[in-house]
Amino acid sequence: MNPFNYERASATDAAIKSGAMHGAKFLAGGTNLVDLMKYGVESPTTLVDINHLGLGDVTSLTDGSVRIGALVKNSDLADHPIIKSQYPLLSQALLSGASPQLRNMATTGGNLLQRTRCYYFTDISFPACNKRMPGSGCAAIKGYNRIHAILGQTDRGPESKETCIATNPSDMNVAMAALDATIEVEGAKGKRTIPFSEFHKLPGATPWIETALHPDELIVAVTLPPARFARNAYYLKARDRNSYAFALISVAAGLEMGDGQVKSAGLALGGVALKPWRSVEAEKSLLGKPASPESFRQAAEIALHGARGYEHNSFKIEMAKHGVVRALTLASMGTSETTA
Ligand SMILES: Cc1cc2nc3c(=O)[nH]c(=O)nc-3n(C[C@H](O)[C@H](O)[C@H](O)COP(=O)(O)OP(=O)(O)OC[C@H]3O[C@@H](n4cnc5c(N)ncnc54)[C@H](O)[C@@H]3O)c2cc1C
């Protein structure tokens, strides 16, 4: 690990000022950043500890929405009475991630920004990774690409500086995408909010730019709109082990039912793209339809439209389609107490 300075910030404006210094990084739970520093992937010159900024509350707002401070721990969020009762999809997604010990450290802001688990990104002995070393190419295209993207990737060949088939590994992000959250950030130029769908970036021609966050900006909160899917929600996660493993594919499904028909839907997939893959078209296809295998299968086809696999991950396309049908079916049967 390289030497670095450590600073404990006690106020948001001081944290933002320190965070704007060249090479500085915010430190929240440290469960991703410190690992990446040990691997030599990240080498910040200063760590600005933001754990004492008072951003650890979950608050109900008068318009029915809920504001989650950036420093709320994943375990506290999953168990919070408002989240468990009104947003079980988020609670389920959080509880499916990592381990209890990690969830006790991991924060909302850090989870939003956790970096890809692509082996060629996290292992610096591989020379080609456009994320880690812009312009170096992509070793995953011809490598062991079992956990990689099937949607939204850039593939112009292993040598291209634009190629990237990594995925976003977060479970929380998938639920937040389906719930249509917004992200509140603060920087030297003031505050702004970013719709969830615009926060994470697909690789496009610049795979090393991962989010809409500016380097000096601090995430202060995430806001969830008034709850629609409390009664009918299901987070499905398919993985190699039943605990302590990232998703091969995951599906966050929420339904608002009325008179036997879908009144509104939230549908997002994880493990398939470099951002949580919300399919607004698939959501729309469900509107006014009964909760039936036919309408769910149609939504799955729409959500996976254009999917393309590689040597080791083509199985994900069918797996994701089945996952969508199963998650919607289980959501339509009612949120289960045991999964929240
Ligand atoms: C063994 C293991 C298994 C795991 N399994 C899963 C899993 O199954 N599912 C899953 O979803 N996750 C999993 N994780 C990942 C874990 O959820 C993340 O490491 C965690 O959420 C990151 O949060 P943190 O607070 O520790 O972030 P940190 O490591 O402190 O920070 C991560 C990044 O976010 C930045 N940052 C943090 N907070 C802010 C802020 N408020 N504003 C601006 N920038 C900020 C930091 O500078 C850093 O770049 C696993 C991790 C490990 C180690």
The ligand as a Gaussian input file, in Angstrom:
#p B3LYP/6-31G(d) Opt

LIG

0 1
 C      -16.170000      -9.935000       0.542000
 C      -17.159000      -8.917000       0.071000
 C      -18.399000      -9.342000      -0.408000
 C      -19.333000      -8.401000      -0.843000
 N      -20.545000      -8.829000      -1.347000
 C      -21.429000      -7.907000      -1.800000
 C      -22.675000      -8.315000      -2.355000
 O      -23.004000      -9.492000      -2.426000
 N      -23.514000      -7.345000      -2.801000
 C      -23.191000      -6.026000      -2.735000
 O      -23.999000      -5.189000      -3.143000
 N      -22.022000      -5.616000      -2.233000
 C      -21.142000      -6.524000      -1.766000
 N      -19.938000      -6.109000      -1.266000
 C      -19.561000      -4.713000      -1.415000
 C      -19.956000      -3.840000      -0.270000
 O      -21.361000      -3.703000      -0.264000
 C      -19.286000      -2.500000      -0.534000
 O      -17.904000      -2.686000      -0.313000
 C      -19.817000      -1.395000       0.341000
 O      -21.176000      -1.161000       0.083000
 C      -19.050000      -0.101000       0.121000
 O      -19.451000       0.835000       1.092000
 P      -18.386000       1.538000       2.029000
 O      -19.127000       2.515000       2.873000
 O      -17.529000       0.568000       2.741000
 O      -17.559000       2.323000       0.918000
 P      -16.026000       2.772000       0.885000
 O      -15.167000       1.601000       0.616000
 O      -15.697000       3.629000       2.064000
 O      -16.082000       3.732000      -0.393000
 C      -16.330000       3.239000      -1.692000
 C      -16.151000       4.427000      -2.665000
 O      -17.173000       5.388000      -2.446000
 C      -16.626000       6.664000      -2.162000
 N      -17.551000       7.260000      -1.204000
 C      -18.041000       6.666000      -0.090000
 N      -18.989000       7.450000       0.454000
 C      -19.076000       8.564000      -0.311000
 C      -19.899000       9.731000      -0.264000
 N      -20.816000       9.932000       0.694000
 N      -19.741000      10.672000      -1.243000
 C      -18.828000      10.487000      -2.224000
 N      -18.027000       9.407000      -2.304000
 C      -18.171000       8.446000      -1.375000
 C      -15.220000       6.384000      -1.634000
 O      -14.335000       7.479000      -1.853000
 C      -14.836000       5.186000      -2.484000
 O      -14.397000       5.590000      -3.750000
 C      -19.007000      -7.029000      -0.791000
 C      -17.773000      -6.595000      -0.291000
 C      -16.843000      -7.531000       0.144000
 C      -15.519000      -7.036000       0.666000

